[in-house]
């Protein structure tokens, strides 16, 4: 069986829980968001999560469960609560299943401004160095031994499987899309210096045009409904 495992995060529908659970270094950025836009940060994140849930609901022949609830031997596919999967994800993994393989991965696809240049740089790195590049949702791991511990983040997956390349299998398919939205902690600079209102508005301007102008390749056309919903959400986001 294939199990889609959404990583634990804050309950975006509960403002009090979000206020209490924010990383302290990120709190000023969330407060700046709330002072800048008409949709509060927690509510925007909740809407982004709902769009992602629509994507997960449409994955055929897969279960959704926590890592702890998945049975031994199952394929665990970790994902952040704002990213998307192809409906064919589980079917493709079944077609490619090999009992000697511990990890399956496919090309990274990230939806963000300037993504084309970053994608070219990533592909060049993979070609030149032979490295396997993992992101938040472009791999699956068999639930054997202690491998389930690697589902928490792609850095740990990278470190483990760079040393065991014979256990990794590449799938030439567009099975996921990482929706790095305006509200993503990466976009807002979780660990970087303070974010100014002007810098936030500049990013807002770029994201307002991102989704309407997104051209999906043939393999990613399954993501079109979610791109449309994100475009509508950005239309609803206004400066105040």
C-alpha positions in Angstrom: 0.0 0.0 0.0 0.9 3.6 -0.5 0.4 6.0 2.4 0.4 9.7 2.0 1.7 11.2 5.2 1.1 14.9 5.9 3.8 16.3 8.2 2.6 17.7 11.4 2.1 21.5 11.5 0.0 24.1 13.3 -3.8 23.9 13.2 -4.2 26.9 10.9 -8.0 27.0 11.7 -7.3 27.7 15.3 -6.0 31.3 15.8 -5.1 30.8 19.4 -3.2 27.6 18.7 -1.3 29.3 15.8 -0.4 32.3 18.0 0.9 30.0 20.7 2.8 27.7 18.3 4.6 30.1 16.0 8.4 30.0 16.0 9.5 33.1 17.9 11.8 34.2 15.1 8.9 34.0 12.6 6.3 35.7 14.8 7.3 39.3 13.7 6.8 38.2 10.0 3.3 36.9 10.8 2.4 40.1 12.6 3.7 42.1 9.7 1.5 40.1 7.4 -1.6 40.7 9.6 -0.8 44.5 9.6 -0.4 44.5 5.8 -3.2 42.3 4.4 -6.9 41.9 4.8 -6.7 38.1 5.3 -5.0 37.1 8.5 -1.9 34.9 8.2 -3.5 31.9 9.9 -6.6 32.1 7.7 -4.6 32.4 4.5 -2.5 29.3 5.5 -5.7 27.4 6.2 -7.1 28.2 2.7 -3.8 27.1 1.1 -4.0 23.9 3.1 -7.6 23.2 1.9 -6.5 23.5 -1.7 -3.7 21.0 -1.0 -6.2 18.6 0.6 -8.3 18.6 -2.6 -5.2 17.4 -4.3 -4.6 14.6 -1.8 -8.2 13.6 -1.9 -7.8 12.8 -5.6 -4.8 10.5 -5.3 -6.1 7.1 -6.5 -5.4 3.9 -4.5 -3.6 5.5 -1.6 -4.4 5.8 2.1 -3.8 9.0 4.1 -2.3 8.4 7.6 0.4 9.4 10.0 3.8 7.7 9.6 3.2 5.9 12.9 -0.1 4.4 11.7 1.3 3.1 8.4 2.1 -0.7 8.4 5.5 -2.2 7.9 6.6 -2.5 4.2 4.2 0.2 3.0 5.5 3.0 0.9 5.4 6.3 2.8 5.0 9.5 0.8 5.6 12.5 3.0 4.2 15.9 2.1 3.9 19.4 3.6 0.3 20.6 4.2 0.4 23.1 1.3 1.8 20.9 -1.5 0.2 18.9 -4.3 0.3 15.3 -5.7 -0.7 13.9 -9.0 -3.8 11.6 -9.0 -1.5 8.9 -10.5 1.0 9.0 -7.7 0.2 5.6 -6.1 -0.5 3.8 -9.3 2.9 4.9 -10.7 4.7 3.8 -7.6 3.0 0.4 -7.8 4.1 0.0 -11.4 7.7 0.8 -10.5 7.8 -1.2 -7.2 11.0 -3.3 -6.6 11.5 -5.1 -3.3 15.2 -4.3 -3.4 14.5 -0.5 -3.5 14.1 1.6 -0.4 13.5 5.0 -1.9 11.8 6.3 -5.0 12.2 9.8 -6.2 11.1 12.0 -9.1 12.0 15.5 -10.4 11.4 18.4 -8.2 8.7 20.8 -9.4 8.4 24.1 -7.4 5.8 26.8 -8.1 7.2 30.2 -7.2 8.4 33.4 -8.9 11.7 32.9 -10.7 11.3 29.1 -10.6 12.7 28.6 -14.1 16.2 29.8 -13.3 16.3 27.8 -10.0 15.1 24.7 -11.8 17.8 25.0 -14.4 20.4 25.4 -11.6 19.0 22.3 -9.8 19.1 20.2 -12.9 22.6 21.3 -13.7 23.7 20.3 -10.2 22.1 16.9 -10.5 23.8 16.3 -13.9 27.3 17.5 -12.9 27.5 16.0 -9.4 25.2 13.0 -9.8 23.4 14.0 -6.6 19.8 13.0 -6.0 17.9 16.2 -5.1 15.1 15.8 -2.6 12.5 18.4 -1.8 9.4 18.4 0.5 7.3 16.0 -1.6 9.3 14.3 -4.4 10.1 11.0 -2.8 8.7 7.8 -1.3 10.3 5.6 1.4 9.6 2.0 2.3 8.5 1.6 5.9 11.3 -0.9 6.8 13.8 -0.8 9.6 14.2 2.8 10.9 13.7 4.5 7.5 10.4 6.0 8.6 12.4 8.5 10.7 13.5 10.1 7.4 10.1 11.3 6.5 10.4 14.4 8.6 12.6 16.3 6.2 14.5 16.0 2.9 17.9 16.9 4.4 17.9 13.6 6.3 16.7 11.7 3.3 19.5 13.2 1.2 22.2 12.3 3.7 21.1 8.7 4.1 20.6 7.8 0.4 23.6 9.6 -1.0 25.5 6.8 0.8 23.2 4.0 -0.4 22.6 4.9 -4.1 21.8 1.3 -5.0 18.6 1.5 -2.9 17.2 4.5 -4.9 15.1 4.4 -8.0 14.3 7.4 -10.2 10.8 7.8 -11.7 10.6 9.9 -14.9 7.2 11.4 -14.0 5.8 14.7 -12.7 4.1 13.3 -9.6 4.1 16.3 -7.3 4.3 20.1 -7.3 5.6 22.1 -4.4 3.4 25.2 -3.9 5.8 27.7 -2.3 3.1 30.3 -1.7 3.5 33.9 -0.5 2.7 32.7 3.0 5.4 29.9 3.0 8.0 30.3 5.7 10.7 30.0 3.1 9.2 32.9 1.1 8.9 35.1 4.2 12.5 34.2 5.3 12.1 32.1 8.4 15.7 32.3 9.6 16.7 35.5 7.8 16.8 39.1 8.9 13.6 41.1 9.6 11.2 41.5 6.8 10.1 45.0 5.9 6.6 46.1 4.7 8.1 47.2 1.4 9.8 43.9 0.9 6.6 42.0 1.7 4.6 44.1 -0.8 7.2 43.6 -3.5 6.8 39.8 -3.0 3.0 40.2 -3.0 3.2 41.9 -6.4 5.2 39.1 -7.9 2.8 36.4 -6.5 -0.3 38.2 -7.8 0.9 37.5 -11.3 2.5 34.1 -10.7 -0.6 31.9 -10.8 -2.5 33.5 -13.7 0.7 33.3 -15.8 1.7 29.8 -14.8 2.1 27.5 -17.8 1.9 23.9 -16.8 3.8 21.3 -18.9 1.8 18.3 -20.2 2.9 16.2 -17.3 1.7 18.7 -14.8 -1.7 19.6 -16.2 -3.3 17.7 -13.3 -2.4 20.7 -11.1 -4.4 23.2 -13.2 -7.4 23.3 -10.8 -5.2 24.1 -7.8 -3.3 26.8 -9.7 -6.7 28.4 -10.5 -7.8 28.2 -6.8 -4.5 29.8 -5.7 -5.0 32.6 -8.3 -8.4 33.2 -6.8 -7.0 33.3 -3.3 -4.4 35.8 -4.3 -7.1 37.9 -6.0 -8.9 38.0 -2.6 -5.7 39.1 -0.8 -5.7 42.9 -0.5 -3.4 45.5 1.0 -4.9 47.4 4.0 
